[in-house]
Amino acid sequence: MSPTTPTTAPDAPPGTPATTTGVRTYTSLAAAWVPLLALCLAFFVEMVDNTLLSIALPTIGRDLGSSTTALQWVTGAYSLTFGGLLLTAGSAADRLGRRRVLLVGLAVFGATSLAAVLVTTTSELIALRAALGVAAAAMAPITNSLVFRLFDDEALRMRAMTVMIVVGMSGFVLGPLLGGTALAHVSWEWLLVVNAPIALVAWIGVRLGVAADRREDLTHDRLDLPGALLSTAAIGLACYTLTSGVEHGWVSFATTGSALGAVLALAAFVRHERRTAQPMLDLQIFRDGTVRGAAVAQVGTSVAMAAVLFALVLHFQYAYGWSPVRAGLANLPVIVTMVVATPVSEQLAKRLGHRVACLVGAGLLAGSLAGLAAGVDHGYPVIAACLVVMTVGLRTVMTICAVALVSAAPENRTSLAASLNDTAQEVGTSIGTAVVGTLVAALVTATLPAGTWSTELVSSFFHGERIAFAALAVVVGLLAGAGALMLTGSRGTEEHPAPQTTPAATPAA
């Protein structure tokens, strides 16, 4: 889509942002600061909740008398409901209205977070975390798709998506640091309660700054409930299989049973979507190489990010004996590089095109993992340098693929396309964590001892990391590289111009 000259609707009140087709658009990031800040806050609070409680698990276990398995479900319940419902939430948003579903998600997320003060048992906390995952699933894909509604200019869309990704990844990385710092002053319940005011501010910003959906930009197909149930079952069981493999073993009844269930649910989902007249996910969309390539590459980026962050949490706190706060600060090169690398990623996309720029990013990802494999026992400066290189690759691939995937989708399927993007990342996160957890358990020890590690255990851990990172370098390089090759040589933010359907109509939500 080429930049257009914004105009204001004749009946718009004074101060209304510019519009092109009856929907408010903005001519700069500064002009869009209210809705952009609101969408970033919604994305941040959803991402930070992925990792915020991880640092507080020992404290929660003592306060609630939780077993180790129960504590694993405190984090697992959130990721399972979140990952399992992404496609369903995106599909519902494309039918009911994206802003409407996001506002409902923010309201539920904030209210559920407040309920943390009432938790007295581990079971109640697990149920609360599962409910937060449901609300987060209604937020994550929609925040990305709504960013495209704020701007008509291609460069502004790319920069806005960059801001979203930086903020979201900052939340993911800073979760343990923020949690560890807060625990020194408040009880663990407040790590969840603090989400409520953030969600409220985001709700107000979205309500005031994001335009309501136009009816012609939504799909009028009825909601595919069987497809929603089957997709949720397939993704949820697949994520649980990876978690169970690390916890119970890859040949245990729980792991093999959930894997078989995931395969059967996926087969039933594909069969149903091919036969139903109004599918939740039109499988024809995967005939587009851009959609396939972006999804595959996003799996690769998330494998790399999740695996490295998970391994380094163990590395810094156990092998080095660092405090949670210091271990969190050690990840700051990721945050800084996310911001500083913005011009680099934009120039790569502009000068080389999506395909070549993503290949460069894939090479940086594989190279950084290989560097970690070779230098993981050479001290923090080497690790920090590898983190910088990895983050440049992440920024490049993640931004280009997110923009390309949403842009390649029809106008009335942007939330579903964003859901595919987030689902690919969630699958990659589960795979990355499972790979590192499995290799550490197999090569080092199944139970990580607390306290100061012996020299022999540290040496064994470094050996396990070297093998894990070397294996990941190959896996990530193949995934991200194969995905990049499926993209086009586009140098803009759109792979294919989105078709215009009907003239502007009265907003639906």
C-alpha positions in Angstrom: 0.0 0.0 0.0 1.5 3.3 -1.0 1.3 6.3 1.3 -1.8 8.3 1.0 -2.7 11.9 1.9 -4.9 11.7 5.0 -8.1 13.7 5.1 -10.5 14.2 8.0 -14.0 12.9 7.8 -16.5 15.8 7.2 -18.5 15.0 10.4 -15.4 14.4 12.6 -15.1 16.5 15.7 -12.2 18.9 16.0 -8.8 17.2 16.7 -9.9 13.9 15.2 -6.8 12.2 13.5 -6.6 12.0 9.8 -8.6 9.4 7.9 -8.4 7.9 4.4 -11.4 5.6 4.2 -13.5 6.5 7.2 -10.9 4.9 9.6 -8.7 7.1 11.7 -5.0 7.0 10.6 -2.0 8.9 11.7 0.9 10.6 9.9 3.6 10.0 12.5 4.4 7.8 15.5 4.2 10.9 17.7 0.7 11.7 16.5 -0.4 8.2 17.3 1.2 8.1 20.8 -2.0 7.4 22.7 -3.2 4.3 20.7 0.4 3.1 20.1 1.2 3.3 23.8 -2.0 1.5 24.7 -1.3 -1.3 22.3 2.3 -1.6 23.5 1.1 -1.7 27.1 -1.3 -4.5 26.2 1.4 -6.5 24.5 3.9 -5.8 27.3 1.7 -7.0 30.1 0.8 -10.1 28.2 4.5 -10.9 27.4 5.9 -10.0 30.9 3.3 -12.3 32.5 5.0 -15.2 30.6 8.1 -15.0 32.8 7.3 -12.7 35.7 6.3 -15.5 38.2 9.2 -17.8 37.3 11.5 -16.1 39.7 8.9 -16.2 42.5 8.2 -20.0 42.3 10.3 -20.9 45.3 8.5 -18.2 47.4 5.1 -19.4 46.1 6.0 -23.0 47.0 6.8 -22.1 50.6 3.7 -19.9 51.1 1.2 -22.3 49.5 2.9 -25.6 50.4 3.1 -26.5 46.7 4.8 -29.6 45.2 7.3 -29.3 42.4 4.7 -30.6 39.9 2.2 -28.1 41.1 4.6 -25.2 40.6 5.3 -26.3 37.1 1.6 -26.0 36.4 1.6 -22.4 37.8 3.6 -21.5 34.7 2.3 -24.2 32.4 -1.4 -23.4 32.8 -0.8 -19.9 31.4 1.2 -21.0 28.4 -1.2 -23.9 27.5 -4.4 -21.8 27.5 -2.6 -18.9 25.8 -1.0 -21.0 23.0 -4.1 -23.2 22.5 -6.5 -20.3 22.1 -4.5 -17.9 19.9 -6.1 -19.1 16.6 -9.6 -19.1 18.1 -9.2 -15.6 19.5 -7.9 -14.3 16.2 -10.8 -15.9 14.3 -13.3 -14.4 16.8 -11.8 -11.0 16.5 -12.1 -11.0 12.7 -15.8 -11.7 13.1 -16.8 -9.7 16.2 -14.5 -6.8 15.9 -10.8 -6.5 16.8 -11.0 -3.6 19.1 -14.1 -5.0 20.8 -12.3 -8.4 21.5 -9.2 -6.6 22.7 -11.1 -4.4 25.1 -12.9 -7.5 26.5 -9.5 -9.3 26.9 -7.9 -6.3 28.7 -10.9 -6.0 31.1 -10.8 -9.8 31.9 -7.0 -9.7 32.3 -7.1 -6.8 34.7 -10.0 -8.1 36.8 -8.4 -11.6 37.0 -5.1 -10.1 38.1 -6.8 -8.4 41.0 -8.2 -11.8 42.1 -4.6 -12.8 43.0 -5.1 -11.3 46.5 -7.8 -13.9 47.2 -5.6 -16.9 46.3 -5.0 -19.3 49.2 -4.1 -22.6 47.5 -2.0 -23.8 44.6 -5.1 -25.0 42.7 -6.6 -21.6 42.9 -3.4 -20.0 41.6 -3.3 -22.5 38.7 -6.9 -21.7 37.8 -6.1 -18.0 37.9 -3.1 -18.4 35.6 -5.2 -20.4 33.2 -7.8 -17.6 33.1 -5.0 -15.1 32.5 -3.8 -17.2 29.6 -7.3 -17.1 28.0 -7.4 -13.3 28.4 -3.9 -12.9 27.0 -4.9 -15.0 23.9 -7.6 -12.4 23.2 -4.9 -9.6 23.4 -1.7 -10.8 21.7 -2.7 -11.2 18.0 -5.1 -8.3 18.0 -2.5 -5.8 19.2 -0.3 -6.6 16.2 -3.2 -6.4 13.7 -4.5 -3.1 15.1 -1.1 -1.5 14.6 -1.7 -1.8 10.9 -4.9 0.2 11.3 -3.1 3.2 12.7 -1.0 4.1 9.6 -1.2 4.0 5.8 2.4 4.8 5.3 4.6 1.7 4.8 7.6 3.0 6.7 5.4 4.0 9.7 3.9 0.6 9.8 7.4 -1.0 9.9 8.5 1.3 12.7 5.3 0.8 14.7 5.7 -3.0 14.4 9.4 -2.5 15.5 8.2 -0.6 18.6 5.7 -3.4 19.4 8.3 -6.1 19.1 10.9 -4.3 21.2 8.4 -3.6 24.0 7.0 -7.2 23.9 10.4 -8.8 23.9 11.5 -6.4 26.7 8.7 -7.7 28.8 9.6 -11.3 28.1 13.3 -10.7 29.0 12.7 -8.3 31.9 10.1 -10.5 33.6 12.6 -12.3 35.9 14.4 -9.1 36.7 11.3 -7.2 37.5 10.0 -10.1 39.6 13.2 -10.6 41.5 13.5 -6.9 42.3 9.8 -6.6 43.4 10.1 -9.7 45.7 12.6 -7.9 47.8 9.9 -5.4 48.8 6.4 -6.9 48.3 4.7 -10.3 48.5 4.4 -12.4 45.3 0.7 -11.7 44.9 1.5 -8.1 43.9 3.5 -9.4 40.9 0.0 -10.2 39.4 -2.0 -7.4 41.0 0.2 -4.8 39.3 -1.1 -6.0 35.9 -4.5 -4.5 36.7 -3.6 -0.8 36.5 -1.5 -1.4 33.4 -4.5 -3.2 31.8 -6.7 -0.3 32.8 -4.5 2.3 31.2 -4.2 0.2 28.0 -8.0 -0.2 27.9 -8.6 3.6 28.1 -5.9 4.2 25.4 -7.4 1.7 23.0 -11.0 3.0 23.7 -10.0 6.6 22.9 -7.3 6.2 20.3 -8.1 3.1 18.2 -10.9 3.4 15.6 -13.8 1.0 15.8 -13.9 -1.8 13.2 -15.8 -1.2 9.9 -18.2 -3.9 9.0 -16.6 -4.4 5.6 -13.2 -5.1 7.2 -14.7 -8.0 9.2 -15.7 -11.5 8.0 -19.4 -12.3 8.3 -18.8 -16.1 8.4 -20.2 -17.7 11.5 -17.8 -18.8 14.2 -16.4 -22.3 13.5 -16.9 -23.8 17.0 -15.8 -27.4 16.0 -12.7 -25.9 14.4 -12.0 -23.7 17.4 -12.2 -26.7 19.8 -10.0 -29.0 17.6 -7.3 -26.3 17.0 -7.2 -25.5 20.7 -6.9 -29.2 21.5 -4.2 -29.8 18.9 -2.0 -26.8 20.0 -2.6 -27.3 23.7 -1.7 -31.0 23.6 1.3 -30.3 21.4 2.6 -27.7 23.9 2.0 -30.0 26.8 3.8 -32.9 25.0 7.0 -30.8 24.9 6.6 -29.8 28.6 5.8 -33.4 29.6 8.7 -34.8 27.7 11.1 -32.8 29.9 9.2 -33.4 33.1 8.1 -37.1 32.8 10.3 -38.4 30.0 9.7 -38.8 26.3 8.4 -42.4 26.4 6.1 -41.9 29.4 2.4 -42.5 29.2 1.6 -38.8 29.7 4.0 -37.7 26.9 3.1 -40.3 24.3 -0.6 -40.0 25.1 -0.6 -36.2 24.7 1.5 -36.5 21.5 -1.0 -39.0 20.0 -3.9 -36.8 21.0 -2.3 -33.7 19.4 -1.8 -35.7 16.1 -5.4 -36.9 16.1 -6.8 -33.5 16.9 -4.7 -31.9 14.2 -5.8 -34.5 11.6 -9.5 -34.0 12.6 -9.0 -30.2 12.4 -7.5 -30.3 8.9 -10.3 -32.7 7.8 -13.0 -30.5 9.3 -11.6 -27.2 7.8 -11.4 -28.7 4.4 -15.1 -29.8 4.5 -16.9 -27.0 6.3 -18.3 -24.2 4.2 -17.1 -21.5 6.6 -13.8 -22.6 8.1 -12.1 -20.9 11.0 -8.8 -21.2 9.2 -8.9 -21.3 5.4 -6.1 -23.7 4.7 -5.8 -22.2 1.2 -3.9 -19.4 2.9 -0.9 -21.7 3.2 -0.6 -21.9 -0.6 0.9 -18.4 -0.3 4.7 -18.8 0.2 4.8 -15.7 2.2 2.5 -17.1 4.9 4.3 -20.4 5.0 7.7 -18.9 5.0 7.0 -16.2 7.7 5.4 -18.8 10.0 8.3 -21.3 9.6 10.9 -18.5 10.2 9.1 -17.3 13.3 9.3 -20.7 14.7 13.0 -20.6 14.2 13.4 -17.2 15.9 11.4 -18.3 19.0 13.3 -21.5 19.3 16.6 -19.5 19.5 15.3 -16.9 21.9 13.5 -19.2 24.3 16.4 -21.8 24.3 19.1 -19.2 25.0 17.2 -17.3 27.7 16.2 -20.5 29.4 19.8 -21.9 29.3 21.3 -18.6 30.5 18.9 -18.3 33.5 20.4 -21.6 34.7 23.9 -20.6 33.6 24.0 -17.3 35.5 22.2 -18.3 38.6 23.5 -21.9 39.1 26.9 -22.1 37.3 27.9 -18.5 38.2 26.0 -18.3 41.5 24.5 -14.9 40.6 21.5 -13.4 42.3 18.2 -13.2 40.3 18.6 -9.4 39.9 22.1 -9.8 38.6 21.1 -12.6 36.3 18.2 -10.4 35.0 20.6 -7.5 34.4 22.9 -9.9 32.4 20.1 -10.0 29.7 20.2 -6.2 29.2 22.2 -6.5 25.9 19.1 -8.1 24.4 17.0 -5.1 25.3 19.5 -2.5 24.3 20.2 -4.2 21.0 16.5 -4.5 20.2 16.4 -0.7 20.2 19.7 0.1 18.7 19.4 -2.4 15.9 16.2 -0.8 14.5 17.9 1.2 11.7 20.0 -1.9 10.8 17.0 -4.1 10.3 15.0 -1.4 8.4 17.9 -0.8 6.1 18.4 -4.5 5.4 14.8 -4.9 4.5 14.8 -1.8 2.3 18.0 -2.5 0.4 18.0 -6.3 0.2 14.3 -7.1 0.3 12.5 -9.5 2.6 14.0 -12.7 1.4 17.7 -11.7 1.5 17.3 -9.7 4.7 15.7 -12.7 6.4 18.5 -14.9 5.2 21.0 -12.5 6.7 19.0 -12.6 10.0 18.9 -16.4 9.9 22.7 -16.4 9.4 23.2 -14.1 12.4 21.0 -16.4 14.5 22.8 -19.6 13.6 26.2 -17.8 13.9 25.4 -16.5 17.4 24.3 -20.0 18.6 27.5 -21.5 17.2 29.4 -18.7 19.0 27.7 -19.7 22.3 28.5 -23.3 21.7 32.2 -22.4 21.3 32.5 -19.7 24.0 30.0 -20.5 26.7 32.7 -21.3 29.2 34.8 -18.3 28.2 33.1 -15.8 30.5 30.3 -13.2 30.3 31.8 -10.8 27.7 31.7 -13.6 25.1 28.2 -14.5 26.0 27.1 -10.8 25.8 28.7 -10.4 22.3 26.8 -13.5 21.1 23.6 -12.1 22.6 24.1 -8.9 20.6 24.5 -10.7 17.4 21.6 -13.0 18.1 19.3 -10.0 18.8 20.1 -8.3 15.6 19.1 -11.5 13.8 16.0 -11.8 15.9 15.0 -8.2 15.2 15.5 -8.6 11.5 13.6 -11.8 11.0 10.8 -11.2 13.5 9.9 -7.8 12.3 10.0 -8.6 8.6 8.1 -11.8 9.0 5.4 -10.3 11.2 4.8 -7.5 8.8 4.9 -9.7 5.7 2.5 -12.3 7.2 -0.1 -9.8 8.2 0.2 -7.8 5.0 -0.2 -11.0 2.8 -3.5 -11.8 4.5 -6.9 -10.4 3.3 -8.1 -7.3 5.1 -10.8 -9.3 6.9 -8.3 -11.9 8.2 -5.6 -9.8 9.7 -6.3 -10.9 13.3 -6.1 -14.5 12.2 -2.8 -13.9 10.4 -1.4 -12.2 13.5 -2.6 -15.3 15.5 -0.7 -17.5 13.1 2.4 -15.4 13.8 2.0 -15.6 17.5 1.1 -19.3 17.4 4.3 -20.0 15.4 6.3 -18.1 18.1 4.6 -20.0 20.9 5.3 -23.4 19.3 9.0 -22.2 18.8 9.2 -21.2 22.5 8.0 -24.6 23.6 10.4 -26.4 21.3 13.4 -24.3 22.4 12.8 -24.7 26.1 12.2 -28.5 25.6 15.4 -28.9 23.6 17.6 -27.3 26.2 15.7 -28.9 29.1 16.0 -32.3 27.6 19.7 -32.0 26.7 20.6 -30.6 30.1 18.7 -33.5 31.8 20.3 -36.1 29.6 23.8 -34.7 29.5 24.2 -33.2 33.0 21.6 -34.0 35.6 17.8 -34.5 35.8 17.7 -32.5 39.1 19.5 -29.2 39.3 20.9 -28.9 42.8 20.5 -25.7 44.7 23.4 -23.8 46.2 27.0 -23.6 45.0 27.8 -26.1 42.3 30.9 -28.2 42.4 33.6 -27.6 39.8 32.8 -31.0 38.2 29.0 -30.2 37.8 29.8 -26.7 36.3 32.1 -28.3 33.8 29.5 -30.9 33.0 26.9 -28.2 32.6 29.1 -26.2 30.2 29.6 -29.4 28.1 25.8 -29.9 27.9 25.3 -26.3 26.9 27.9 -26.6 24.1 26.1 -29.6 22.6 22.7 -27.9 23.0 23.7 -24.7 21.4 25.5 -26.5 18.5 22.3 -28.5 17.9 20.2 -25.4 18.0 22.5 -23.6 15.6 21.6 -26.2 13.0 17.9 -26.4 13.8 17.4 -22.6 13.9 19.5 -22.0 10.8 17.5 -24.6 8.8 14.1 -23.3 10.0 14.8 -19.6 9.7 16.7 -20.1 6.4 14.0 -22.2 4.8 11.3 -19.8 5.9 13.3 -16.8 4.4 13.6 -18.6 1.1 9.8 -18.7 0.8 9.5 -14.9 1.1 9.4 -12.6 -1.9 12.0 -9.9 -2.7 9.6 -7.2 -1.5 11.3 -4.2 0.0 8.2 -2.7 1.6 5.8 -3.8 4.3 3.4 -5.6 2.0 3.9 -8.8 0.1 0.7 -8.4 -1.8 -1.7 -5.5 -2.0 -4.8 -6.2 0.1 -8.0 -6.1 -2.0 -10.4 -3.3 -1.3 -13.9 -4.7 -0.9 -16.6 -2.2 -0.4 -16.9 1.6 0.5 -16.6 2.7 4.1 -19.5 1.9 6.3 -20.7 2.6 9.8 -18.3 1.2 12.4 -19.3 -2.1 13.9 -17.7 -1.8 17.2 
